Amino acid sequence: MTMNFDSNQHLKDVLDSHKMRHIQDFNEKVLAKKNEIVDELKAYYSTQAYPCFNSGSMAKHTAINLKFDYDIVLPFKYTAFKRLEDMFEGVFSFLSERYKDKATVRKQKVSIGIEFPQALGDRSPISIDVVPGREMSEGSYGKDSKALNLYCNEDAWGEKKGSFQKTDISKQIDHIRGRKEERQIIRLLKIWKKSWGKDYKSFMLELACIKAFENYAGSSSLRDRLVFAMEYIRDNITSSSFHLYDPGNSGNDLMASMEVSKKEQLESEFRTMLINIDQSPHVFLPYYFPVNKEFAPNKGDGYQRKDSADAVSYPRSIQRFG
């Protein structure tokens, strides 16, 4: 098993098995529901808002098929609401009334979440997030800037409930546009995050990966790039001089709002993972970065076959190996 294990092929299989194309039918059903919500918002806020646009992992092409939703940004004109809280509450009230008895509508950090019950034959409930924002000043939203103020409904990301957060979500999307190799590593870390139930912000991992590869001149190997990104995060995440600025708001440093204990936890986890992967890649790459068995290439063969004489016995807990 050890002699035949190909780290790069395994990671390619991981990425392939988590692609959205494997759940195309369900994805199209979610997309149709998303478009329905956009049409409802457009009709109701016809003169008060600019056209909605997509954000989040689907817009950035970093989505994985374990769990996903669509994020809709609803950009309001400055004169639509006097207060950002009124904007947030107004959108929540409209969606609650429109989808009562059809979906669960809930207030979230800066968005309103809509979850439709899981239908027979669907792989999960359908989840859509609507992010309302108001332009910075009258007429400021346009070609050169799509900056918005978002209402903070909870204490989160260093912001207090009732405050606002400035961002330009279109710049966040542009920041990752064309970065195919970085997206591969981001998706691998999201697969680890989701598979292991970690609560680190995906946006933080995304920005850290992009920053890691700013001056990268190393191997193009998938394993080498993954290890490099993890080493970069391990070596920098707890440093007081390390910053991850939001491309949509240069004044928003994600490191400033990340708790020290969370930074130390991530540094420790990556340190242990890297040691284990270096010593026994055939054991620990599949352990930390598992193939989605539902869509596994060569299903039942190779490292995935449970009844093989060479089958790997994975450790019960994450700890240093050896």
C-alpha positions as CSV (number, residue, x, y, z in Angstrom):
1,M,0.0,0.0,0.0
2,T,2.8,2.4,1.0
3,M,4.8,1.7,-2.1
4,N,1.8,2.2,-4.4
5,F,0.3,5.2,-2.8
6,D,0.4,8.3,-5.1
7,S,-0.2,11.4,-3.0
8,N,-0.9,13.7,-5.9
9,Q,-3.4,11.2,-7.5
10,H,-5.2,10.9,-4.2
11,L,-5.6,14.6,-3.8
12,K,-6.8,14.9,-7.4
13,D,-9.4,12.2,-6.6
14,V,-10.4,14.1,-3.5
15,L,-11.0,17.3,-5.6
16,D,-12.8,15.4,-8.4
17,S,-15.1,13.5,-6.0
18,H,-16.2,16.8,-4.4
19,K,-17.0,18.6,-7.7
20,M,-20.4,20.2,-8.1
21,R,-21.0,18.3,-11.4
22,H,-21.7,15.1,-9.5
23,I,-24.9,16.7,-8.1
24,Q,-25.9,18.6,-11.2
25,D,-29.6,17.8,-11.0
26,F,-29.9,18.9,-7.4
27,N,-27.7,22.0,-8.1
28,E,-30.1,23.0,-10.9
29,K,-33.0,22.7,-8.6
30,V,-31.3,24.9,-6.0
31,L,-30.4,27.4,-8.8
32,A,-34.0,27.5,-9.9
33,K,-35.1,28.3,-6.3
34,K,-32.4,31.0,-6.1
35,N,-33.6,32.6,-9.3
36,E,-37.2,32.5,-8.0
37,I,-36.1,34.5,-4.9
38,V,-34.2,37.0,-7.0
39,D,-37.3,37.6,-9.1
40,E,-39.4,38.1,-6.0
41,L,-36.9,40.6,-4.6
42,K,-36.7,42.4,-7.9
43,A,-40.4,42.7,-8.2
44,Y,-40.9,43.9,-4.6
45,Y,-38.0,46.3,-4.5
46,S,-38.1,47.4,-8.2
47,T,-37.2,51.0,-7.8
48,Q,-35.3,50.8,-4.5
49,A,-32.5,48.4,-5.4
50,Y,-29.9,47.7,-8.0
51,P,-29.8,44.2,-9.7
52,C,-29.0,41.3,-7.4
53,F,-25.8,39.3,-7.9
54,N,-24.3,36.1,-6.7
55,S,-21.5,35.9,-4.1
56,G,-20.0,33.2,-1.9
57,S,-18.4,29.9,-2.9
58,M,-20.5,29.5,-6.0
59,A,-19.5,32.8,-7.4
60,K,-15.8,32.1,-6.5
61,H,-15.8,28.6,-7.9
62,T,-14.7,27.1,-4.5
63,A,-17.9,25.2,-3.7
64,I,-17.8,21.6,-2.7
65,N,-20.7,19.1,-2.9
66,L,-20.7,18.1,0.8
67,K,-22.8,21.2,1.7
68,F,-23.4,24.4,-0.2
69,D,-25.9,27.2,-0.6
70,Y,-26.3,30.2,-2.9
71,D,-25.6,33.7,-1.6
72,I,-27.6,36.6,-3.2
73,V,-26.4,40.1,-2.6
74,L,-29.3,42.6,-2.7
75,P,-27.8,46.2,-3.2
76,F,-30.1,48.9,-2.1
77,K,-30.0,52.6,-3.2
78,Y,-29.0,55.0,-0.4
79,T,-32.5,56.5,-0.3
80,A,-34.3,53.2,0.1
81,F,-33.9,53.1,3.9
82,K,-32.9,55.7,6.5
83,R,-31.3,53.1,8.8
84,L,-29.4,49.9,8.0
85,E,-31.4,48.1,10.7
86,D,-34.6,49.0,8.9
87,M,-33.2,47.6,5.7
88,F,-32.3,44.3,7.3
89,E,-35.6,44.0,9.2
90,G,-37.6,45.0,6.1
91,V,-36.0,42.3,3.9
92,F,-36.5,39.7,6.7
93,S,-40.2,40.7,7.1
94,F,-40.8,40.5,3.3
95,L,-39.1,37.0,3.0
96,S,-40.8,35.7,6.1
97,E,-44.2,36.7,4.7
98,R,-43.5,35.5,1.2
99,Y,-42.2,32.1,2.3
100,K,-44.3,31.4,5.4
101,D,-45.4,27.8,5.5
102,K,-42.9,27.1,2.7
103,A,-39.5,27.6,4.3
104,T,-37.7,28.6,7.5
105,V,-36.5,32.2,7.3
106,R,-34.0,33.2,9.9
107,K,-31.8,36.2,10.7
108,Q,-28.1,35.5,10.5
109,K,-24.9,37.6,11.0
110,V,-25.3,39.9,8.0
111,S,-27.7,37.8,5.9
112,I,-31.2,36.3,6.0
113,G,-31.2,32.6,5.5
114,I,-34.0,30.7,3.7
115,E,-34.1,27.0,4.1
116,F,-36.7,24.9,2.3
117,P,-37.6,21.4,3.7
118,Q,-35.8,18.5,2.2
119,A,-38.0,17.1,-0.6
120,L,-38.2,13.4,-1.4
121,G,-35.2,12.4,-3.5
122,D,-33.2,15.5,-2.6
123,R,-29.8,15.1,-1.0
124,S,-30.4,17.9,1.5
125,P,-32.6,20.9,2.3
126,I,-32.3,23.9,-0.1
127,S,-30.5,26.8,1.5
128,I,-30.3,30.3,0.1
129,D,-28.8,33.3,1.9
130,V,-29.8,36.9,1.0
131,V,-27.3,39.6,2.0
132,P,-28.9,43.1,2.0
133,G,-26.6,46.1,1.7
134,R,-26.9,49.8,1.1
135,E,-24.7,51.9,-1.1
136,M,-22.3,54.2,0.7
137,S,-23.9,57.4,-0.5
138,E,-26.5,58.4,-3.1
139,G,-25.4,57.2,-6.5
140,S,-22.1,55.8,-5.4
141,Y,-22.9,52.2,-6.5
142,G,-21.8,51.5,-10.0
143,K,-19.2,50.4,-12.4
144,D,-16.1,51.6,-10.4
145,S,-17.4,50.7,-7.0
146,K,-19.9,48.3,-5.6
147,A,-19.1,49.1,-1.9
148,L,-22.0,48.5,0.4
149,N,-22.7,48.9,4.1
150,L,-24.0,45.6,5.7
151,Y,-26.0,45.5,8.9
152,C,-24.5,43.4,11.6
153,N,-27.3,41.4,13.3
154,E,-25.0,39.6,15.7
155,D,-21.7,40.1,17.6
156,A,-19.4,38.6,15.0
157,W,-16.1,39.2,13.1
158,G,-15.1,41.9,15.5
159,E,-18.4,43.9,15.0
160,K,-21.1,44.5,17.5
161,K,-24.8,43.8,16.9
162,G,-26.4,46.9,15.6
163,S,-23.2,48.2,13.9
164,F,-22.4,48.0,10.2
165,Q,-19.7,46.6,8.1
166,K,-18.4,48.2,4.9
167,T,-17.4,45.8,2.1
168,D,-17.3,45.4,-1.7
169,I,-18.3,41.8,-2.3
170,S,-17.5,42.2,-6.0
171,K,-13.9,42.9,-5.2
172,Q,-13.8,39.7,-3.0
173,I,-14.9,37.7,-6.0
174,D,-12.4,39.5,-8.3
175,H,-9.6,38.8,-5.8
176,I,-9.8,35.0,-6.6
177,R,-10.7,35.3,-10.3
178,G,-8.3,33.4,-12.5
179,R,-6.5,31.8,-9.5
180,K,-7.1,28.2,-10.5
181,E,-4.2,26.7,-8.5
182,E,-5.0,28.6,-5.4
183,R,-8.7,27.5,-5.7
184,Q,-7.6,23.9,-5.7
185,I,-5.8,24.3,-2.3
186,I,-8.7,26.4,-0.9
187,R,-11.2,23.6,-1.9
188,L,-8.9,21.0,-0.2
189,L,-8.8,22.9,3.0
190,K,-12.6,23.4,2.9
191,I,-13.0,19.6,2.4
192,W,-10.8,19.1,5.5
193,K,-12.8,21.8,7.4
194,K,-16.2,20.3,6.5
195,S,-15.1,16.6,6.9
196,W,-13.8,17.3,10.4
197,G,-16.4,19.8,11.5
198,K,-14.0,22.7,12.0
199,D,-15.5,26.2,12.4
200,Y,-12.7,28.3,10.9
201,K,-14.0,30.9,8.5
202,S,-13.6,29.8,4.9
203,F,-12.9,33.4,3.9
204,M,-9.9,33.4,6.2
205,L,-8.5,30.2,4.7
206,E,-9.1,31.6,1.3
207,L,-7.2,34.8,1.9
208,A,-4.4,33.0,3.6
209,C,-4.0,30.6,0.7
210,I,-3.9,33.5,-1.8
211,K,-1.4,35.3,0.3
212,A,0.8,32.2,0.7
213,F,1.2,31.9,-3.1
214,E,1.9,35.6,-3.9
215,N,5.6,34.9,-4.5
216,Y,5.5,31.1,-4.8
217,A,8.1,29.6,-7.2
218,G,8.0,26.0,-6.0
219,S,6.8,22.7,-7.4
220,S,3.5,22.5,-9.2
221,S,2.7,19.2,-7.5
222,L,-0.7,19.3,-5.7
223,R,0.7,17.7,-2.6
224,D,3.7,20.1,-2.5
225,R,1.4,23.1,-2.9
226,L,-1.0,21.9,-0.2
227,V,1.9,21.3,2.2
228,F,3.4,24.7,1.4
229,A,0.1,26.5,2.1
230,M,-0.4,24.6,5.4
231,E,3.2,25.4,6.4
232,Y,2.7,29.1,5.6
233,I,-0.5,29.3,7.7
234,R,1.2,27.3,10.5
235,D,4.2,29.7,10.5
236,N,2.3,32.9,10.3
237,I,-1.2,32.6,11.8
238,T,-0.2,33.4,15.4
239,S,2.2,36.3,14.5
240,S,1.0,39.7,15.6
241,S,2.5,41.1,12.3
242,F,0.4,38.8,10.1
243,H,-2.6,40.4,8.5
244,L,-5.4,39.3,6.1
245,Y,-7.1,42.3,4.7
246,D,-10.6,42.0,3.2
247,P,-10.2,42.9,-0.6
248,G,-13.6,44.6,-0.3
249,N,-12.5,46.7,2.7
250,S,-8.8,47.4,3.3
251,G,-9.7,48.5,6.8
252,N,-11.1,45.1,7.7
253,D,-8.3,42.8,9.0
254,L,-9.6,39.3,9.5
255,M,-6.8,38.5,11.9
256,A,-7.8,41.4,14.2
257,S,-11.2,39.7,14.8
258,M,-9.9,36.1,15.0
259,E,-9.5,35.0,18.6
260,V,-6.0,34.2,19.8
261,S,-7.1,30.8,21.0
262,K,-8.5,30.0,17.5
263,K,-5.2,31.1,15.9
264,E,-3.2,28.9,18.3
265,Q,-5.6,26.0,17.7
266,L,-5.2,26.2,13.9
267,E,-1.4,26.5,14.2
268,S,-1.3,23.4,16.4
269,E,-3.6,21.4,14.2
270,F,-1.7,22.2,11.0
271,R,1.6,21.4,12.8
272,T,0.4,18.0,13.8
273,M,-1.1,17.3,10.5
274,L,2.0,18.2,8.6
275,I,4.2,15.9,10.8
276,N,1.8,13.0,10.2
277,I,1.5,13.6,6.5
278,D,5.3,13.8,6.2
279,Q,5.9,10.6,8.1
280,S,3.0,8.5,6.6
281,P,1.3,10.1,3.7
282,H,-0.5,6.9,2.7
283,V,-2.3,6.9,6.1
284,F,-2.8,10.6,6.8
285,L,-3.6,12.2,3.5
286,P,-6.7,10.0,3.1
287,Y,-7.4,10.5,6.8
288,Y,-7.4,14.3,6.8
289,F,-8.5,14.8,3.1
290,P,-11.0,12.0,2.4
291,V,-12.5,11.1,-1.0
292,N,-16.2,11.7,-1.2
293,K,-17.1,8.0,-1.3
294,E,-20.4,8.6,-3.0
295,F,-18.5,9.9,-6.1
296,A,-15.1,8.1,-5.7
297,P,-13.1,7.4,-8.8
298,N,-12.7,3.6,-9.4
299,K,-15.2,3.0,-6.6
300,G,-14.2,0.0,-4.5
301,D,-10.6,-0.1,-5.7
302,G,-7.2,1.0,-4.5
303,Y,-7.0,2.8,-1.1
304,Q,-10.8,2.9,-0.8
305,R,-11.3,-0.8,-0.7
306,K,-12.2,-1.9,2.8
307,D,-11.7,-5.6,2.4
308,S,-8.3,-5.3,0.8
309,A,-5.3,-7.0,2.6
310,D,-3.5,-3.7,2.2
311,A,-6.4,-1.6,3.6
312,V,-5.3,1.2,5.8
313,S,-6.5,1.3,9.5
314,Y,-6.9,4.9,10.4
315,P,-6.2,6.3,13.8
316,R,-9.2,7.1,16.1
317,S,-8.0,10.6,16.9
318,I,-5.9,13.3,15.5
319,Q,-2.5,12.9,17.1
320,R,1.2,12.9,16.2
321,F,2.0,9.6,14.5
322,G,5.1,7.6,15.3
